[in-house]
């Protein structure tokens, strides 16, 4: 049994905590709440006890997950600068990669599960997938239902996920549509045009548009996280996703720039439906 810390009590943090508590001693760290012996309700079933502590009380663990939004990472780093254990960051986009250079044993991963938080300590596992991660191999994560998979080139995996997020999230958020509607006109041509702009920014990356269409089909009824953030008047992850791309563009990217500016503007106004 290992001690595992999870910073962030959103949908992914709760999902991971609920499963890992079956085999490990899990502590969830948040900024707002301190509770003892919480049982996370996942799909109607209670987990093993999980301790919830304030982030200010962070203690060294055998493994730490950071499941916060990308824009919250900067405020988390001071707690991790002396952590000797591996720290696995599970964020959308790639804007956080350079932010965590002060964390001694930072690892990066991509979550391919679907999860929805339905209460303070309640979560629905809406889509079964895997969690791919790179750099160091973590033996305590083997043989679990979350399907952790160590990969040699995590940067390539992250870039593929970036393509998918940069096409799907801004379009669904701006036009207030589901992922599957991107397969239909007038949105299909806009999505393909966004993909082509991304290809010009990252010409060496091996990805086809058909791969993104498969994601649209597989998650057809889903409302993207960015759309949900806009609807709830919350800050989105447009900057670590599309902003990251724009910073690296050396040729014009009019569509990516348009959606970046529009989503950023909606954030500032606090638009919601």
C-alpha positions as CSV (number, residue, x, y, z in Angstrom):
1,X,0.0,0.0,0.0
2,X,1.3,3.4,-1.0
3,X,0.4,6.9,0.3
4,X,-1.1,8.9,-2.6
5,X,-2.0,12.6,-2.5
6,X,-4.4,14.2,-5.0
7,X,-4.4,17.9,-5.3
8,X,-7.8,19.0,-6.6
9,X,-11.3,17.7,-5.9
10,X,-12.9,18.1,-9.3
11,X,-14.3,15.3,-11.4
12,X,-11.0,13.7,-12.3
13,X,-9.5,14.1,-8.8
14,X,-12.6,12.4,-7.2
15,X,-12.6,9.7,-9.9
16,X,-9.0,8.8,-9.3
17,X,-9.3,9.0,-5.5
18,X,-12.4,6.7,-5.5
19,X,-10.6,4.0,-7.4
20,X,-7.1,4.2,-5.8
21,X,-8.6,4.2,-2.3
22,X,-9.4,0.5,-2.9
23,X,-5.6,-0.3,-2.7
24,X,-3.9,2.7,-1.2
25,X,-4.1,5.4,1.5
26,X,-5.4,8.4,-0.3
27,X,-5.5,12.1,0.8
28,X,-7.3,14.7,-1.3
29,X,-6.0,18.3,-0.9
30,X,-8.3,21.3,-1.5
31,X,-8.2,25.0,-0.7
32,X,-11.7,25.2,0.9
33,X,-12.6,22.1,2.9
34,X,-11.0,19.8,5.5
35,X,-12.9,16.6,6.2
36,X,-11.9,13.3,7.6
37,X,-12.8,9.8,6.4
38,X,-14.9,10.9,3.5
39,X,-16.4,8.2,1.2
40,X,-16.6,9.3,-2.4
41,X,-19.8,8.2,-4.1
42,X,-18.9,6.9,-7.6
43,X,-21.8,5.8,-9.7
44,X,-23.9,5.3,-6.5
45,X,-21.3,3.2,-4.6
46,X,-19.2,4.5,-1.7
47,X,-15.4,4.3,-1.9
48,X,-13.1,3.3,0.9
49,X,-12.4,6.2,3.4
50,X,-10.4,9.1,1.9
51,X,-9.0,11.9,3.9
52,X,-9.6,15.5,2.7
53,X,-7.2,18.1,3.9
54,X,-6.4,21.8,3.2
55,X,-3.6,22.3,0.7
56,X,-1.8,24.3,3.4
57,X,-1.4,21.1,5.3
58,X,0.2,19.2,2.4
59,X,2.6,16.5,3.4
60,X,5.0,14.4,1.3
61,X,3.5,11.3,-0.3
62,X,4.7,8.2,-2.3
63,X,3.0,9.7,-5.3
64,X,1.1,13.0,-6.0
65,X,-1.5,13.7,-8.6
66,X,-2.3,17.3,-9.6
67,X,-5.8,17.3,-11.2
68,X,-6.5,21.0,-11.0
69,X,-7.3,23.2,-14.0
70,X,-4.2,24.4,-15.8
71,X,-4.6,28.0,-14.6
72,X,-4.4,26.9,-11.0
73,X,-1.1,25.2,-11.3
74,X,1.0,28.3,-10.6
75,X,-0.5,28.6,-7.1
76,X,0.1,24.9,-6.4
77,X,3.8,24.7,-7.3
78,X,5.1,26.3,-4.0
79,X,3.8,23.2,-2.2
80,X,5.6,20.8,-4.5
81,X,9.1,22.4,-4.9
82,X,10.6,20.2,-2.1
83,X,8.5,17.1,-2.9
84,X,10.9,14.1,-3.4
85,X,8.2,11.8,-4.8
86,X,6.9,11.7,-8.4
87,X,4.3,14.4,-9.1
88,X,1.9,13.5,-12.0
89,X,0.2,16.4,-13.7
90,X,-3.0,15.6,-15.5
91,X,-4.1,18.8,-17.3
92,X,-5.6,19.7,-20.7
93,X,-3.5,21.6,-23.1
94,X,0.3,22.0,-22.8
95,X,0.6,25.5,-21.3
96,X,1.5,23.9,-17.9
97,X,4.6,22.0,-19.2
98,X,7.0,24.9,-18.7
99,X,5.3,26.1,-15.5
100,X,6.4,23.1,-13.4
101,X,10.1,23.2,-14.0
102,X,10.7,23.9,-10.3
103,X,9.0,20.6,-9.3
104,X,11.9,18.1,-9.0
105,X,10.1,15.0,-10.3
106,X,7.3,16.3,-12.5
107,X,5.6,13.8,-14.8
108,X,2.9,14.4,-17.3
109,X,-0.2,12.4,-18.2
110,X,-3.4,12.4,-20.3
111,X,-6.8,11.3,-19.0
112,X,-9.0,9.5,-21.5
113,X,-11.8,8.7,-19.0
114,X,-15.0,10.6,-18.9
115,X,-16.1,11.9,-15.5
116,X,-18.7,14.3,-14.2
117,X,-18.9,15.7,-10.7
118,X,-22.4,15.5,-9.4
119,X,-21.9,16.5,-5.7
120,X,-19.3,17.7,-3.3
121,X,-17.9,14.1,-3.0
122,X,-19.9,12.5,-5.8
123,X,-18.8,11.6,-9.3
124,X,-20.1,9.7,-12.3
125,X,-17.7,7.7,-14.4
126,X,-19.2,8.6,-17.8
127,X,-16.7,7.0,-20.1
128,X,-14.1,4.3,-19.5
129,X,-10.7,4.8,-21.1
130,X,-7.1,4.9,-19.8
131,X,-4.6,7.3,-18.3
132,X,-1.3,7.5,-20.2
133,X,1.7,9.0,-18.6
134,X,5.4,9.3,-19.3
135,X,8.9,9.7,-17.9
136,X,9.2,7.5,-14.8
137,X,7.4,4.2,-14.5
138,X,5.0,4.0,-11.5
139,X,4.6,0.4,-10.3
140,X,1.9,1.2,-7.8
141,X,-0.4,2.1,-10.6
142,X,-0.3,-1.3,-12.3
143,X,-3.3,-3.6,-12.6
144,X,-6.0,-1.1,-11.7
145,X,-9.4,-0.3,-13.3
146,X,-8.2,3.1,-14.4
147,X,-5.9,1.5,-16.9
148,X,-2.7,3.4,-16.3
149,X,-0.3,3.0,-19.2
150,X,3.3,4.1,-19.2
151,X,4.4,5.4,-22.7
152,X,7.8,6.3,-24.0
153,X,6.9,9.5,-25.8
154,X,4.3,11.3,-23.7
155,X,5.0,14.6,-25.5
156,X,3.6,13.1,-28.7
157,X,0.5,11.8,-26.8
158,X,0.0,15.3,-25.3
159,X,0.3,17.0,-28.7
160,X,-2.4,14.6,-30.2
161,X,-4.7,15.5,-27.3
162,X,-3.9,19.2,-27.8
163,X,-5.0,18.9,-31.5
164,X,-8.3,17.3,-30.4
165,X,-9.0,19.9,-27.7
166,X,-8.0,22.8,-29.9
167,X,-10.5,21.7,-32.5
168,X,-13.4,20.5,-30.4
169,X,-13.5,22.7,-27.4
170,X,-13.5,26.2,-28.9
171,X,-16.0,25.4,-31.5
172,X,-18.4,23.6,-29.2
173,X,-18.1,26.4,-26.6
174,X,-18.6,29.3,-29.0
175,X,-21.4,27.7,-31.0
176,X,-23.0,26.0,-27.9
177,X,-23.2,22.6,-29.5
178,X,-22.4,19.0,-28.6
179,X,-19.3,17.3,-29.9
180,X,-21.2,15.2,-32.4
181,X,-22.6,18.3,-34.1
182,X,-19.1,19.1,-35.3
183,X,-19.6,16.3,-37.9
184,X,-22.4,18.3,-39.5
185,X,-22.3,21.5,-41.6
186,X,-21.8,24.3,-41.1
187,X,-19.5,23.2,-38.2
188,X,-17.7,20.4,-40.0
189,X,-15.9,22.7,-42.4
190,X,-14.9,25.0,-39.5
191,X,-13.5,22.1,-37.6
192,X,-11.4,20.9,-40.5
193,X,-10.1,24.4,-41.1
194,X,-9.0,24.6,-37.5
195,X,-7.2,21.3,-37.9
196,X,-5.4,22.6,-41.0
197,X,-4.2,25.7,-39.0
198,X,-2.9,23.4,-36.3
199,X,-1.0,21.3,-38.9
200,X,0.8,24.4,-40.0
201,X,1.9,25.2,-36.5
202,X,3.0,21.6,-35.8
203,X,3.9,20.2,-39.3
204,X,5.9,17.3,-37.9
205,X,3.2,15.8,-35.8
206,X,1.7,12.6,-37.1
207,X,-2.1,12.9,-36.8
208,X,-5.0,12.7,-39.3
209,X,-8.3,14.5,-39.2
210,X,-10.0,11.1,-39.2
211,X,-8.7,10.6,-35.7
212,X,-10.4,13.7,-34.5
213,X,-13.6,12.8,-36.3
214,X,-13.5,9.4,-34.4
215,X,-13.4,11.3,-31.1
216,X,-16.4,13.5,-32.2
217,X,-18.3,10.3,-33.1
218,X,-17.4,8.5,-29.9
219,X,-18.3,11.5,-27.7
220,X,-21.1,12.7,-29.9
221,X,-23.6,13.5,-27.1
222,X,-20.9,15.1,-24.8
223,X,-20.8,18.8,-24.0
224,X,-17.2,19.7,-23.9
225,X,-15.6,20.9,-20.7
226,X,-15.1,24.3,-22.2
227,X,-18.7,24.6,-23.2
228,X,-19.7,23.6,-19.6
229,X,-17.4,26.3,-18.2
230,X,-18.9,29.0,-20.5
231,X,-22.4,27.9,-19.6
232,X,-21.6,28.1,-15.9
233,X,-19.7,31.4,-16.2
234,X,-16.4,29.8,-15.2
235,X,-12.9,30.4,-16.4
236,X,-12.0,28.1,-19.3
237,X,-8.8,26.5,-20.4
238,X,-8.6,28.4,-23.7
239,X,-5.2,29.8,-22.8
240,X,-3.3,26.6,-22.1
241,X,-4.9,25.0,-25.2
242,X,-5.3,27.5,-28.0
243,X,-3.1,30.1,-26.4
244,X,-0.3,27.6,-26.3
245,X,-0.7,27.0,-30.1
246,X,-0.9,30.7,-30.9
247,X,2.4,31.4,-29.1
248,X,4.1,28.9,-31.4
249,X,2.5,29.9,-34.6
250,X,4.8,31.5,-37.2
251,X,2.2,31.8,-40.0
252,X,-1.3,33.4,-39.7
253,X,-3.9,31.5,-37.8
254,X,-7.1,33.6,-38.3
255,X,-9.6,31.0,-37.1
256,X,-7.7,29.9,-34.0
257,X,-7.1,33.6,-33.2
258,X,-10.8,34.4,-33.7
259,X,-12.1,31.6,-31.4
260,X,-9.4,32.4,-28.8
261,X,-10.4,36.1,-28.7
262,X,-14.2,35.2,-28.6
263,X,-13.9,32.7,-25.8
264,X,-11.6,35.0,-23.8
265,X,-14.1,37.8,-24.3
266,X,-17.0,35.7,-23.1
267,X,-14.9,34.7,-20.0
268,X,-14.4,38.4,-19.1
269,X,-18.1,39.1,-19.5
270,X,-19.1,36.0,-17.6
271,X,-21.5,34.9,-20.3
272,X,-23.7,32.0,-19.6
273,X,-26.9,30.5,-20.9
